[in-house]
Amino acid sequence: MKKLALISVFDKSNITELSKGLADNDYEIIATGNTAQRIRQAGVEVTEISEITGFPEIFSGRVKTLHPKIFGGILFRRENDSDKKEAKQSNIYPIDVVCVNLYPFIEVIKKENVDIDTAIENIDIGGPSLIRAAAKNYKYVSILTSPDQYDDFLDELSSGNISEKTRRNLAVDAFSNTAEYDTCIANYFEFKFETENKSLRINLPRTKTLRYGENPHQSAQLHGDFFSYFEFLNGKELSYNNIFDLVSAVELVQDLGTNACTIIKHSNPAGAAIGSDIYDAYEKALRCDPVSAFGGIVAFTDVIDEKIANKLNDIFLEVISAPEFTNKALSILKRKKNRRLLKQIKPIGKEKFYLKSIPGGIIRQETNKLDIVEEKISFPTTKKPDEKELEDLYFTWKVAKHTKSNAIVFAKSKATLGIGAGQMSRLDSVKIASMKAKEQGLDLNGSVAASDAFFPFADGLIEIINCGAISVIQPGGSVRDQDVIDAANEHNVSMVFTGIRHFKH
C-alpha cells in the first residue's frame, strides 16, 4: 500500500528538506496550494489536495482540507476491519504523516493597531482540525507541528519506522499547540468584545528552565514571552528571584517618569528618586539605603552613559536595566562578567490581571494601575501642602504603591529617605523607616511621608510627625479619620487623602 504524507504549512521553514526526506523514504506527498508550489520548486513530486478530493480550494483558501478523503485517511483505524472496509469502499488511503502549522494569529494580534478583520482572517480552521485528527490517531499517524521537529523525525524515519513513543510525544506537542492557539483566540475575543471573563485560560509555552526557584532545592521554569520586553546584553542567566525583583524595579521606575532610578531588594524599594538626570537620581536613591542596595536590582528610565556606568561599578549589583546603554557604558559595565545587563525594549505592566496560585486554584485581580485620581483627592487639614510639598507627596505615594504592606515611605526633594515595608504593624514600619534614615545620617525634618493604607489610630501619624515629617499622604477612610485629622491639626502638619488604598502583598 502506498505511503502518504500530508503537508500544509504557513511557516515554510525547512519544508523542502522535510519533503525531500519523506520522498527518499518512499512517501508520496500531498499538499495545499502554496505549500505544494514550494515543494514542487524544490524538485519533489507533489499532489495537490484538490486532486485527491476532486474539489477546489474555495473562499480564498478558507476551505481546502475539510473533506472526508483527507480526514478519513488520517482518522481511520488501520487494524479495525470495519474502518478498513469503509476506507476501501470510499477509496480512502491512509495518511501516515501530517505536517501542519497554523496561520500566525498569535503573532498578528501582537502588532499595534491590528483591526479585527485582519485578526479573523488569521484564525486557522482546517489546520487545527488536521492537527487534532492526527494527534487523536497517534497509534498510526505522526503529527509534525514545528520545523524544530523535522530533523529528529527524519533521522528516526531513515533508521526504520517511527516508534509509538515518538508518535505519542508528537501528539502531546500537537494538542498543546492547538490549546495555546485556541486560548489566545478566546482571550483576544473576550478582550475585544469586552465580555465577562467566565474562564481563566492559561496556556503559556515553557521558554526557559531556570537554575532553581526562590531556593536551590526548588525547581523553576519561565513560561511565556517575558524576554520580549528585554534584550539580554551581559551576565549570567536571570534567576527566579532576579526576575521578580526586575519586574518590581521596572514597574516602579516607569511610574516615576523621566530621570528616575529605583533600587530593589527582595521586591521592595531600597531607594528611589527623580533627579536632574539619572546620575543624580541614582546617587539620591543609593543614599537612602546603600547597605540593602548591595546585590540589588537597579532600573533607570533613561540612557546609561560612561559617567553613571563608572558609578555603578562602585558596588555589587545583580541586575541593571535601562532603555539604552552607550557603547562606552557597556564596555565599562561588562568588566563585571556575571552582572546582568538588560535593555528594556518596551514598557511592562500592560497585563489586565494579576494571578496568584492557591491550593485548588488561582485567585485573580485587576492589575493595580491607579495612581492619583484627582476627583478623589481631598485636603482635610487646616494647613495645606504647598506646591513643592505636593510634588514630593505624589512622588512618595508612587513609591508606597510599590512597597509591600504595611508601607511607610519618607522622602524629600523627590528622593526616598527611609522606607519601612512588609510589617505586621504600621507603627513598626514607621520606626524601621526612621531607623534606616538615621543610619545613613539623613535628616527627616521637613520631609513628607506616605502610608499605603489609612491610619486606624492617630498613633501612627504622631510617630511620623515626631520623626520630622511636615506633610503626610494616605488613603483616608478610617472610622477614626477625624481623630487623625485632629492630631495633624494639633501638630500643624498638612495631610492629603487620596481615596485610594495601595496594599501590596
BELHUGI-V213007 format. One record per residue. PHI is phi in radians with two decimals (NA if undefined). PSI is psi in whole degrees, -180 to 180 (none if undefined). Layout:
phi | psi
PHI | PSI
PHI | PSI
This chain:
phi | psi
NA | 139
-1.18 | 151
-1.81 | 129
-2.02 | 142
-2.23 | 133
-1.84 | 129
-2.19 | 126
-2.61 | 100
-2.29 | 144
-1.47 | -49
-1.45 | 108
-1.65 | 18
-1.00 | 129
1.05 | 18
-1.27 | -30
-1.19 | -38
-1.12 | -42
-1.10 | -46
-1.13 | -39
-1.13 | -41
-1.10 | -41
-1.13 | -43
-1.10 | -39
-1.12 | -23
-1.79 | 26
1.22 | 27
-1.61 | 138
-1.56 | 136
-1.86 | 131
-2.04 | 145
-2.68 | 160
-1.40 | 168
-0.79 | -67
-1.17 | -36
-1.14 | -43
-1.05 | -41
-1.08 | -44
-1.11 | -42
-1.15 | -42
-1.09 | -39
-1.11 | -25
-1.47 | 2
1.47 | 19
-1.86 | 134
-1.17 | 139
-2.59 | 144
-1.93 | 128
-1.30 | 147
-1.01 | -35
-1.06 | -27
-1.27 | -29
-1.36 | -45
-1.45 | -22
1.25 | 21
-2.44 | 132
-1.32 | 161
-1.12 | 139
-2.28 | 166
0.99 | 49
0.99 | 38
1.51 | 2
-1.11 | -30
-2.20 | 119
-2.60 | -32
-1.91 | -9
-1.35 | 88
-2.70 | 143
-1.00 | -33
-1.20 | -28
-1.44 | -55
-1.23 | -30
-1.12 | -41
-1.11 | -31
-1.42 | -43
-1.60 | -19
-1.22 | 143
-1.45 | 117
-1.11 | -24
-1.83 | 6
-1.63 | 118
-1.05 | -41
-1.13 | -43
-1.09 | -43
-1.12 | -38
-1.15 | -46
-1.12 | -39
-1.09 | -41
-1.17 | -41
-1.13 | -34
-1.69 | 6
1.02 | 45
-1.82 | 129
-1.86 | 145
-1.16 | 136
-1.88 | 111
-1.66 | -19
-2.28 | 128
-2.16 | 125
-2.10 | 112
-2.45 | 133
-2.27 | 163
-1.81 | 160
-0.91 | 144
-1.43 | 55
-0.97 | -45
-1.07 | -42
-1.27 | -38
-1.10 | -44
-1.31 | -9
-1.34 | -19
-1.30 | 149
-1.26 | 145
1.04 | 33
-1.36 | 125
-1.38 | 160
-1.17 | -31
-1.13 | -40
-1.13 | -42
-1.06 | -45
-1.08 | -42
-1.18 | -13
-1.75 | 15
-1.56 | 116
-1.40 | 136
-1.92 | -58
-1.15 | -36
-1.04 | -54
-1.04 | -34
-1.15 | -43
-1.10 | -43
-1.09 | -47
-1.15 | -39
-1.10 | -46
-1.16 | -40
-1.18 | -37
-1.05 | -37
-1.77 | 39
-1.05 | -20
-1.05 | -25
-2.17 | -18
-2.12 | 137
-1.71 | 129
-2.00 | 120
-1.87 | 126
-2.12 | -1
-2.57 | 141
-1.01 | -24
-1.13 | -18
-1.58 | -15
-1.11 | -47
-1.08 | -49
-1.10 | -39
-1.10 | -47
-1.15 | -36
-1.06 | -45
-1.21 | -39
-1.09 | -39
-1.23 | -23
-1.57 | 0
2.58 | -133
-1.68 | 161
-1.37 | 127
-1.26 | 157
-1.13 | -32
-1.04 | -44
-1.12 | -42
-1.11 | -37
-1.11 | -46
-1.10 | -39
-1.15 | -36
-1.15 | -41
-1.06 | -46
-1.04 | -38
-1.17 | -48
-1.14 | -35
-1.11 | -39
-1.07 | -49
-1.25 | -30
-1.12 | -45
-1.09 | -43
-1.09 | -49
-1.17 | -36
-1.05 | -44
-1.12 | -41
-1.13 | -47
-1.09 | -43
-1.11 | -39
-1.10 | -49
-1.18 | -36
-1.08 | -42
-1.25 | -44
-1.15 | -41
-1.63 | 1
0.96 | 45
-1.59 | 165
-1.15 | 139
-1.40 | 98
-1.57 | -21
-2.39 | 149
-1.75 | 112
-1.89 | 119
-2.21 | 122
-2.58 | 81
-1.90 | 126
-1.16 | 146
-1.25 | 121
-1.76 | -21
-2.82 | 140
-1.64 | 121
-1.43 | 159
-1.01 | -42
-2.97 | 178
-1.57 | -139
-1.06 | -30
-2.33 | 156
-1.02 | -25
-1.48 | -1
-1.87 | 125
-1.34 | 158
-2.72 | 147
-2.33 | 154
-1.89 | 128
-2.07 | 145
1.70 | -165
-1.95 | 44
-0.90 | -40
-1.40 | 6
-1.34 | -13
-1.57 | -16
-2.39 | 149
-1.88 | 123
-1.42 | 121
-1.87 | -25
-2.95 | 153
1.79 | -178
-1.18 | 167
-1.10 | 149
-1.19 | 139
-1.57 | 172
-0.96 | -49
-1.18 | -38
-0.99 | -44
-1.12 | -46
-1.03 | -46
-1.21 | -36
-1.08 | -45
-1.06 | -45
-1.05 | -43
-1.14 | -46
-1.25 | -39
-1.05 | -42
-1.19 | -47
-1.16 | -31
-1.12 | -39
-1.16 | -29
-1.33 | -30
1.74 | -154
-1.33 | 160
0.92 | 41
-2.07 | 153
-2.50 | 145
-2.42 | 145
-2.06 | 125
-2.01 | 138
-2.39 | 123
0.93 | 45
1.15 | 10
-2.02 | 149
-1.20 | 128
-1.60 | -14
3.14 | 150
-2.70 | 146
-2.81 | 156
-2.01 | 128
-2.16 | -173
-1.21 | -26
-2.69 | 180
-1.29 | -22
-1.12 | -48
-1.06 | -43
-1.11 | -41
-1.13 | -44
-1.03 | -43
-1.18 | -42
-1.13 | -42
-1.15 | -36
-1.06 | -28
-1.09 | -44
-2.79 | 73
-1.12 | -25
-1.18 | -49
-1.20 | -26
-1.15 | -24
-1.03 | 122
1.37 | 15
-1.57 | -177
-1.98 | 129
-2.06 | 133
-2.22 | 143
-2.20 | 159
-1.69 | -12
-2.34 | 179
-1.15 | 133
-1.52 | 124
-1.93 | -175
-1.05 | -40
-1.06 | -50
-1.30 | -28
-1.06 | -44
-1.08 | -38
-1.15 | -41
-1.13 | -27
-1.33 | -5
-1.22 | -28
-2.28 | 166
-1.37 | 122
-2.20 | 134
-1.25 | -47
-2.44 | 139
-2.22 | 127
-2.16 | 139
-2.77 | 159
-1.24 | -17
-2.88 | 151
-2.23 | 137
-1.25 | 160
-1.06 | -40
-1.14 | -41
-1.08 | -42
-1.08 | -43
-1.11 | -34
-1.24 | -48
-1.22 | -28
-1.30 | -4
-1.10 | -28
-1.64 | 96
-1.12 | -32
-1.50 | -17
-1.21 | 134
-1.45 | 130
-2.05 | 124
-2.23 | 131
-1.63 | 120
-1.37 | 121
-1.51 | -37
-2.64 | 162
-1.09 | 148
-1.86 | 172
1.57 | 21
-1.50 | -8
-1.06 | 140
-1.34 | -32
-2.19 | 154
-2.05 | 134
-2.06 | 145
-2.40 | 138
-1.45 | 144
-2.36 | 163
-0.97 | 125
1.47 | 2
2.99 | -152
-2.46 | 142
-1.84 | 143
-2.28 | 139
-2.44 | 159
-1.12 | 143
-1.10 | 140
-1.38 | 94
-1.82 | -5
-1.32 | 144
-2.18 | -89
-2.02 | 125
-1.92 | 110
-0.95 | -37
-1.16 | -22
-1.64 | -15
-1.18 | 138
-2.51 | 158
-2.17 | 87
-1.41 | -13
-1.63 | 162
-1.11 | -47
-1.41 | 136
-1.92 | 147
-1.21 | 143
-1.38 | 179
-1.08 | -42
-1.17 | -43
-1.08 | -40
-1.13 | -39
-1.07 | -43
-1.16 | -38
-1.08 | -45
-1.15 | -39
-1.05 | -48
-1.13 | -36
-1.09 | -40
-1.13 | -40
-1.15 | -42
-1.06 | -35
-1.01 | -33
-1.78 | 16
-1.98 | 138
-1.10 | 142
-1.27 | 151
-1.26 | 134
-2.01 | 133
-2.29 | 129
-2.27 | 126
-1.77 | 142
-2.68 | 161
-2.70 | 139
0.93 | 42
1.01 | 41
-2.51 | 135
-1.24 | 144
-1.99 | -31
-2.81 | 138
-2.30 | 127
-1.99 | 126
-2.39 | 148
1.16 | 28
-1.70 | 153
-1.25 | -28
-2.03 | 135
-1.15 | -33
-1.05 | -41
-1.12 | -37
-1.10 | -40
-1.08 | -47
-1.11 | -40
-1.17 | -44
-1.05 | -44
-1.13 | -44
-1.05 | -43
-1.05 | -43
-1.11 | -45
-1.11 | -37
-1.03 | -32
-1.70 | 7
1.22 | 26
-1.62 | 132
-1.57 | 120
-1.51 | -5
-1.13 | 128
1.47 | 5
-1.44 | 172
-2.03 | 163
-2.43 | 150
-2.17 | 142
-2.14 | 130
-1.21 | -19
-2.39 | 171
-1.20 | 164
-1.55 | 117
-1.21 | -24
-2.42 | 167
-1.31 | -14
-1.07 | -37
-1.11 | -43
-1.13 | -44
-1.07 | -40
-1.06 | -41
-1.11 | -44
-1.10 | -41
-1.11 | -24
-1.34 | -16
2.07 | 0
-1.23 | 142
-1.90 | -7
-2.71 | 146
-2.34 | 141
-2.06 | 133
-2.74 | 165
-1.21 | -34
1.30 | 176
1.92 | 2
-1.38 | 153
-1.17 | -16
-1.89 | 24
-0.91 | -41
-1.12 | -36
-1.08 | -41
-1.19 | -43
-1.07 | -44
-1.07 | -40
-1.13 | -40
-1.11 | -44
-1.12 | -40
-1.07 | -34
-1.71 | 7
1.01 | 45
-2.00 | 154
-1.61 | 157
-2.53 | 143
-2.07 | 132
-1.75 | 126
-1.57 | -23
1.29 | 8
-2.34 | 134
-1.75 | 148
-2.23 | 49
-1.00 | 140
-2.41 | 115
-1.86 | none
